[in-house]
Amino acid sequence: MRRSWLFLILIGPLFSVACGPGQVAVTAEIDVPDPDNEGQTVIRPIADAEIQLIPFDRDLVFDSLTRAFSTPEPEVPADLLSAQAAIAAAQAEWSAAEKTWGSGRARLLEITGAMDALNRGEARYNVLYREFQDVEAQVARAERVKDQAFQRFTDLQQGYLQRRDSMNLIKDQWADDAYAAAFDVFAVKLRESGEAVLVDTTDAQGYALIDVPPGQWWVHGFYQQAYSELYWNIPITVERGDPVQ
């Protein structure tokens, strides 16, 4: 039994729960880089994410098993976390450079189309020709920046992936041993609660609506990214009455 962990959060998750009369509404969203505004972020829904409502705190089970195990949980080395942050920065730099290069190429096509409709002797043609030369030079520079950024990203990634995979194997092996009894503990907790684990999946808007008996519940979910896994385990109390946020 493996516990999900936050290996490293590259971008921040948003996870909200609204409780109504016998229902829980879950909205899963994530901040991602805004492709149209460098340095800004936009909120995107997390679709097709499995949401579980559990009538006990699964983290307490894992924490108890962790304390009882003979060896501590392996820690991710600080330099490996730093390497992952560097990869994220390099990827963002490459993405921004690629966007600049792409928009420049698109402008060249627009200028070429406008010039094709004009005679060479027209003043407008000469203005567009000079702009074409300027943009062409900008595109060439942007392509060099893009290629260099991609090379940096690739070099960092190659050096990182093998170490990350080795670390994950170590952590997975430890988790398999330390949490071997987790399913048995879960079964006992469910029998004691008299409830079952409720499961749903978010729609295209990152939304899920689940019928839930009144009582104490934990909303559990995770979201797998290229270099990280985002993890939620949020306690809520479901009561009859007006919806609460």
C-alpha positions in Angstrom: 0.0 0.0 0.0 1.6 3.2 -1.1 0.9 6.6 0.3 0.8 9.6 -2.1 3.2 12.4 -1.2 4.1 15.8 -2.5 7.4 15.1 -4.2 7.5 18.8 -5.1 4.8 21.2 -6.0 5.7 23.1 -9.1 2.5 25.0 -9.4 -0.1 25.6 -6.6 -3.3 23.6 -6.4 -6.8 24.9 -5.5 -9.3 22.6 -4.0 -12.6 23.7 -2.6 -15.4 21.8 -0.9 -19.0 23.1 -0.4 -21.3 21.1 1.8 -25.1 21.1 1.3 -28.0 19.0 2.6 -26.6 15.5 2.1 -24.3 16.5 -0.7 -20.7 17.6 -1.1 -19.6 19.7 -4.1 -15.9 19.5 -4.9 -14.1 21.8 -7.3 -10.5 20.9 -8.2 -8.5 23.6 -10.0 -4.8 24.4 -10.5 -2.8 27.5 -11.3 -0.8 27.2 -14.5 1.4 29.6 -16.4 -0.6 32.0 -18.6 0.4 31.5 -22.2 -0.6 35.0 -23.1 1.0 36.9 -20.2 4.6 36.0 -19.1 5.0 35.6 -15.4 1.2 35.4 -14.8 -0.9 32.4 -14.0 -4.4 31.3 -14.9 -6.7 28.9 -13.1 -7.6 25.6 -15.0 -10.0 22.9 -13.9 -8.6 19.5 -13.1 -10.8 17.1 -15.1 -11.2 13.3 -14.6 -9.7 13.4 -11.1 -10.9 10.7 -8.8 -12.4 12.1 -5.6 -12.8 9.9 -2.5 -14.9 10.8 0.5 -13.5 8.7 3.4 -15.2 8.4 6.9 -11.8 8.5 8.7 -8.5 10.3 8.4 -6.3 8.2 6.2 -3.3 10.4 7.0 -3.5 9.5 10.7 -3.3 5.8 9.7 -0.2 6.4 7.6 1.3 8.6 10.3 0.8 5.9 12.9 2.3 3.2 10.6 5.2 5.5 9.9 6.0 6.0 13.6 5.7 2.3 14.2 8.0 1.2 11.4 11.6 0.3 12.2 13.2 2.8 9.8 12.3 6.5 9.0 10.8 7.5 5.7 13.6 8.3 3.2 14.0 12.0 2.6 14.4 13.5 -0.9 17.8 15.1 -1.0 17.8 18.9 -1.1 19.9 19.0 -4.2 17.4 16.8 -6.0 14.6 19.2 -5.1 16.7 22.1 -6.3 17.4 20.3 -9.6 13.6 19.9 -10.1 13.1 23.6 -9.5 15.8 24.4 -12.0 14.1 22.1 -14.6 10.8 23.9 -14.0 12.4 27.3 -14.6 14.2 26.0 -17.7 10.9 24.6 -19.1 9.2 27.9 -18.5 12.0 29.8 -20.2 11.8 27.4 -23.2 8.1 27.7 -23.4 8.2 31.6 -23.4 11.0 31.6 -26.0 9.0 29.2 -28.2 5.9 31.5 -27.9 8.0 34.5 -28.9 9.4 32.6 -31.9 6.0 31.4 -33.0 4.4 34.8 -32.8 7.2 36.3 -34.8 6.8 33.6 -37.5 3.1 34.3 -37.6 3.7 38.0 -38.1 6.1 37.2 -41.0 3.3 35.3 -42.7 0.9 38.2 -42.2 3.4 40.7 -43.7 4.2 38.4 -46.7 0.5 38.1 -47.4 0.0 41.9 -47.3 3.0 42.5 -49.5 1.8 40.0 -52.1 -1.3 42.2 -52.6 0.8 45.3 -53.3 3.0 46.6 -56.0 6.7 47.0 -55.2 6.6 50.7 -55.9 3.9 51.5 -53.4 4.9 53.2 -50.2 3.0 50.7 -48.1 5.0 47.9 -49.7 8.3 49.5 -48.6 7.0 50.0 -45.0 6.1 46.3 -44.8 9.4 45.2 -46.3 11.3 47.1 -43.7 9.1 45.6 -41.0 9.7 42.1 -42.5 13.4 42.6 -42.2 13.2 43.7 -38.6 10.8 40.9 -37.6 12.9 38.3 -39.6 15.9 39.3 -37.5 13.9 39.1 -34.3 12.7 35.6 -35.3 16.2 34.4 -35.9 17.3 35.7 -32.5 14.2 34.1 -30.9 15.0 30.8 -32.5 18.5 30.8 -31.1 17.1 31.6 -27.6 14.5 28.9 -28.0 17.0 26.3 -29.0 19.4 27.2 -26.2 16.6 27.1 -23.7 15.5 23.7 -24.9 19.0 22.4 -24.7 19.4 23.6 -21.1 16.0 22.0 -20.2 17.1 18.8 -21.9 20.5 18.7 -20.2 19.0 19.3 -16.8 16.2 16.8 -17.3 18.6 14.0 -18.4 20.7 14.4 -15.3 17.7 14.5 -13.1 15.4 11.7 -14.3 17.7 8.8 -13.4 18.2 10.2 -9.9 14.5 10.9 -9.5 13.6 7.4 -10.6 16.1 5.8 -8.2 14.7 7.9 -5.3 11.2 6.9 -6.2 12.2 3.3 -6.1 13.7 3.7 -2.7 10.6 5.5 -1.4 8.2 3.0 -3.0 10.0 0.1 -1.4 10.0 1.7 2.0 6.3 2.5 1.6 5.4 -1.0 0.5 7.0 -2.3 3.7 5.9 0.4 6.1 2.3 0.5 4.9 1.8 -3.2 4.4 -1.0 -3.2 7.0 -2.8 -0.1 5.7 -5.6 -2.0 3.9 -6.3 -4.0 7.1 -6.4 -0.9 9.2 -8.7 0.8 6.6 -11.1 -2.2 6.7 -11.3 -1.9 10.5 -11.9 1.9 10.3 -14.7 1.4 7.8 -16.4 -1.2 9.9 -16.2 1.0 12.9 -17.7 3.9 11.0 -20.5 1.9 9.4 -19.9 3.8 6.2 -18.2 3.1 2.9 -15.7 5.0 0.8 -17.6 7.2 -1.7 -16.0 7.8 -5.1 -16.7 10.2 -7.9 -14.7 11.8 -10.8 -14.6 15.5 -11.6 -16.1 16.6 -14.9 -14.6 18.8 -17.6 -15.0 21.8 -15.2 -13.2 20.1 -12.4 -16.5 19.6 -10.5 -18.0 16.7 -8.7 -21.2 16.4 -6.7 -21.5 13.5 -4.3 -24.4 12.4 -2.0 -22.9 12.0 1.5 -24.5 10.9 4.8 -24.1 13.5 7.6 -21.0 13.2 9.7 -17.2 13.7 9.7 -15.6 12.9 6.3 -12.2 13.5 4.6 -12.1 14.5 1.0 -9.1 12.8 -0.6 -7.7 13.2 -4.1 -4.4 13.5 -5.9 -3.3 14.8 -9.3 -0.3 13.4 -11.1 2.0 15.9 -13.0 5.1 15.3 -15.0 7.4 15.8 -12.0 5.1 15.8 -9.0 2.0 14.6 -7.4 -0.5 17.0 -5.7 -2.2 15.5 -2.7 -5.3 16.5 -0.8 -6.9 15.1 2.4 -9.4 17.8 3.6 -11.6 17.2 6.7 -15.2 18.3 6.4 -18.4 17.9 8.4 -21.6 17.2 6.5 -24.7 18.5 8.1 -28.3 18.9 7.0 -29.3 22.4 6.3 -28.1 25.3 4.2 -25.0 24.9 2.1 -21.8 26.1 3.6 -18.4 26.8 2.1 
